[in-house]
């Protein structure tokens, strides 16, 4: 008898497995880690990532988010602290996090970088005529590759 098993989505059973790790890092809400690029935007998310939440034991209102920041981007992120806090307040719906603390460390990549493949575009006729006049085959080939990037398909 053949036994069939329904495939489950990874997202359906991963949060319960990761919850202890998130609690150990000081985060009861894993959405902060999982939705970081949606919360602050892709540009800032490439430079920093949440590391942990520090809550004051006496006041639950005094919460600090510790951010791991790429060494070259520490000044940039420092200047955008207030905007990051605004994004976090908007995400939670109330000012859950009052301050940010930054430390320099390598930031793990959220997703692997995409390889840029030249697209097959249509070169304008006047530039195509100029390319035909070039006698050096290596230069012509390099310019054709450049034109594929400059003139993407419509």
C-alpha positions in Angstrom: 0.0 0.0 0.0 1.4 3.4 -1.0 1.5 5.9 1.7 1.0 9.5 0.7 1.8 12.5 2.9 0.7 16.0 2.4 3.5 18.5 2.1 3.4 21.3 4.7 4.7 24.8 4.2 7.8 25.6 6.1 6.2 28.7 7.6 3.4 26.6 9.2 5.7 24.8 11.6 8.8 27.0 11.8 7.5 29.7 14.3 6.9 27.2 17.1 10.3 25.7 16.6 12.0 29.1 16.6 10.1 30.6 19.5 12.6 29.4 22.2 15.4 31.0 20.3 13.6 34.3 20.0 12.7 34.3 23.7 16.3 33.7 24.6 17.2 36.7 22.5 14.7 38.8 24.4 12.0 38.9 21.7 8.5 37.6 22.4 7.4 38.8 19.0 9.4 37.1 16.2 7.9 39.5 13.7 10.5 42.0 14.6 13.2 39.7 13.1 11.2 38.2 10.3 9.7 41.4 9.0 12.7 43.7 9.6 13.1 44.7 6.0 9.4 45.5 5.7 9.5 47.5 8.9 12.5 49.8 8.2 12.9 49.4 4.4 15.4 47.5 2.3 18.1 50.2 2.4 18.4 50.4 6.1 17.8 46.6 6.5 20.9 45.9 4.5 23.0 47.9 7.0 21.5 46.8 10.3 19.5 44.0 11.9 17.8 43.6 15.3 19.9 41.6 17.8 17.8 41.7 21.0 15.3 43.6 23.1 16.4 44.9 26.5 13.4 45.5 28.9 13.9 47.3 32.1 12.8 45.0 34.9 11.1 47.8 36.8 9.3 49.5 33.9 7.9 47.7 30.9 7.8 51.0 29.1 11.6 51.4 29.1 12.5 49.1 26.2 15.7 49.3 24.2 16.2 47.6 20.8 19.8 46.6 20.3 20.8 46.8 16.6 23.7 45.0 14.9 25.1 47.5 12.4 27.7 47.0 9.7 30.9 48.8 10.6 30.8 51.1 7.6 27.2 52.2 8.1 27.3 53.1 11.8 27.1 56.8 11.2 24.3 56.5 8.7 22.2 54.4 11.0 23.0 56.7 13.9 21.6 59.6 11.9 18.4 57.7 11.1 17.6 56.5 14.6 14.5 58.7 14.9 13.1 57.4 11.6 13.8 53.8 12.6 11.9 54.4 15.9 9.0 55.9 14.0 8.8 52.9 11.7 8.9 50.6 14.8 6.1 52.6 16.5 4.0 52.4 13.3 4.6 48.6 13.1 3.5 47.9 16.7 0.8 50.6 16.7 2.2 52.2 19.9 5.7 53.3 21.2 6.7 49.8 22.4 10.5 50.6 21.9 11.8 53.9 23.3 15.4 53.8 22.4 18.0 52.1 20.1 21.4 51.0 21.0 23.9 50.3 18.2 26.9 48.1 18.1 29.2 47.3 15.2 29.2 43.7 13.9 28.8 42.0 10.6 25.1 41.9 9.5 23.9 38.6 8.1 22.5 38.9 4.6 18.7 38.5 4.6 18.7 37.0 1.1 21.5 36.0 -1.3 22.4 38.8 -3.7 20.8 38.5 -7.1 23.0 38.0 -10.1 22.5 40.8 -12.6 21.9 39.1 -16.0 22.0 41.4 -19.0 18.5 41.7 -20.5 17.9 41.4 -24.2 16.8 44.9 -25.3 16.3 46.7 -28.6 19.2 49.0 -29.5 18.1 52.2 -31.2 18.9 52.1 -35.0 21.3 55.1 -34.9 23.4 53.4 -32.2 23.2 50.1 -34.1 24.6 51.8 -37.2 27.5 53.2 -35.1 28.2 49.8 -33.6 28.6 48.3 -37.1 31.3 50.8 -38.0 33.5 49.6 -35.1 36.2 47.4 -36.5 37.6 45.9 -33.2 35.5 42.8 -32.5 36.2 42.8 -28.7 35.1 46.4 -28.4 32.0 45.8 -30.4 31.1 42.8 -28.3 31.6 44.8 -25.1 29.4 47.6 -26.3 26.7 45.1 -27.4 26.7 43.7 -23.8 26.5 47.2 -22.4 23.6 48.0 -24.7 21.7 45.0 -23.4 21.8 46.5 -19.9 21.1 50.1 -21.0 18.1 49.2 -23.2 16.0 46.6 -21.4 13.0 45.0 -23.2 9.8 46.9 -23.1 
